[in-house]
């Protein structure tokens, strides 16, 4: 193993006590480690979901696409605030937009977003 892939001595000692072949276990753990790209992409999604206004936008889009002015009503916020939230949702791949004349319409990029929201509700119900 290269020096950068070697765990600290105390971790290695613990693995040595737990496994007959700690080197193999370390290799297995390193194989299942998420790539930086995967982690960064997931982080962007969860950061986008980690704001109450953006969650409200997503719920409003559950029924149908909305124009930016409709989302201003949903959030009771100025256009600039709504635009900022929509940009973060778009950058995270959660919403898509289309332009019709001078209006921008927003819709959910993938219905998996609703599965995430529903899972969050289910987790809270189990408390």
C-alpha positions as CSV (number, residue, x, y, z in Angstrom):
1,X,0.0,0.0,0.0
2,X,1.2,3.5,-0.7
3,X,1.8,5.8,2.2
4,X,-1.3,8.0,1.3
5,X,-3.6,4.9,1.5
6,X,-2.3,3.7,4.8
7,X,-4.7,4.5,7.7
8,X,-3.3,6.0,10.9
9,X,-1.5,3.5,13.2
10,X,-4.3,3.3,15.8
11,X,-6.8,2.5,13.0
12,X,-4.6,-0.1,11.5
13,X,-4.1,-1.6,15.0
14,X,-7.8,-1.8,15.5
15,X,-8.3,-3.4,12.1
16,X,-5.5,-5.9,12.9
17,X,-7.5,-7.0,15.9
18,X,-10.8,-7.3,14.0
19,X,-9.6,-9.0,10.8
20,X,-7.2,-11.8,9.9
21,X,-6.1,-9.8,6.9
22,X,-6.3,-6.1,7.7
23,X,-4.7,-5.2,4.4
24,X,-7.5,-6.9,2.5
25,X,-10.1,-5.1,4.6
26,X,-8.4,-1.7,3.9
27,X,-8.4,-2.4,0.2
28,X,-12.1,-3.4,0.3
29,X,-13.0,-0.2,2.2
30,X,-11.0,1.9,-0.3
31,X,-12.8,0.2,-3.2
32,X,-16.2,1.2,-1.8
33,X,-15.2,4.8,-1.1
34,X,-17.3,7.2,-3.1
35,X,-15.5,9.2,-5.8
36,X,-15.0,12.9,-5.2
37,X,-17.3,13.7,-8.1
38,X,-20.1,11.6,-6.7
39,X,-19.8,13.2,-3.3
40,X,-19.7,16.7,-4.8
41,X,-22.8,16.0,-6.9
42,X,-24.7,14.6,-4.0
43,X,-23.6,17.5,-1.8
44,X,-25.0,20.0,-4.4
45,X,-28.4,18.2,-4.3
46,X,-28.6,18.1,-0.5
47,X,-27.5,21.7,-0.2
48,X,-30.2,22.7,-2.6
49,X,-32.7,20.7,-0.6
50,X,-31.5,22.2,2.7
51,X,-33.4,25.5,2.4
52,X,-37.1,25.9,3.3
53,X,-37.8,28.3,0.4
54,X,-36.4,25.9,-2.2
55,X,-38.4,23.0,-0.6
56,X,-41.5,25.2,-1.0
57,X,-40.6,25.8,-4.7
58,X,-40.3,22.1,-5.3
59,X,-43.6,21.4,-3.6
60,X,-45.3,24.0,-5.8
61,X,-43.8,22.4,-8.8
62,X,-45.2,19.0,-7.8
63,X,-48.5,19.8,-9.3
64,X,-47.4,21.6,-12.5
65,X,-44.8,23.9,-14.0
66,X,-45.0,27.5,-12.8
67,X,-43.7,30.8,-14.1
68,X,-41.3,32.8,-12.0
69,X,-44.1,35.3,-11.0
70,X,-46.2,32.4,-9.6
71,X,-43.2,31.3,-7.5
72,X,-42.9,34.8,-6.2
73,X,-46.4,34.3,-4.8
74,X,-45.5,30.9,-3.4
75,X,-42.5,32.3,-1.5
76,X,-44.0,35.8,-0.9
77,X,-40.6,37.1,-2.0
78,X,-39.2,39.5,-4.6
79,X,-38.1,38.3,-8.1
80,X,-34.4,38.5,-7.2
81,X,-34.8,36.1,-4.2
82,X,-36.9,33.7,-6.2
83,X,-34.3,33.8,-9.1
84,X,-31.5,33.0,-6.6
85,X,-33.3,29.9,-5.3
86,X,-34.2,28.8,-8.8
87,X,-30.6,29.1,-9.9
88,X,-29.5,26.9,-7.0
89,X,-32.2,24.3,-7.8
90,X,-31.2,24.4,-11.5
91,X,-27.5,24.1,-10.8
92,X,-28.2,21.1,-8.6
93,X,-30.2,19.5,-11.5
94,X,-33.5,19.5,-9.6
95,X,-35.4,21.9,-11.9
96,X,-35.4,22.8,-15.6
97,X,-36.7,26.0,-17.2
98,X,-38.0,27.1,-20.5
99,X,-38.6,30.5,-21.9
100,X,-41.9,31.6,-23.5
101,X,-41.8,35.2,-24.6
102,X,-40.7,37.2,-21.7
103,X,-41.7,34.5,-19.1
104,X,-39.6,31.7,-17.7
105,X,-41.4,28.6,-16.7
106,X,-40.0,26.0,-14.2
107,X,-40.6,22.3,-13.8
108,X,-39.1,19.4,-12.0
109,X,-36.2,17.9,-13.8
110,X,-36.8,14.4,-12.6
111,X,-39.7,13.0,-10.5
112,X,-37.0,11.3,-8.3
113,X,-37.0,14.7,-6.5
114,X,-40.4,13.9,-5.1
115,X,-39.2,10.5,-4.0
116,X,-36.5,12.3,-1.9
117,X,-39.1,14.7,-0.4
118,X,-41.5,11.8,0.3
119,X,-38.6,9.8,1.9
120,X,-37.9,12.8,4.2
121,X,-41.5,12.8,5.2
122,X,-41.5,9.1,5.9
123,X,-38.4,9.4,8.0
124,X,-40.0,12.1,10.1
125,X,-43.2,10.1,10.5
126,X,-41.2,7.2,12.1
127,X,-40.1,9.4,15.0
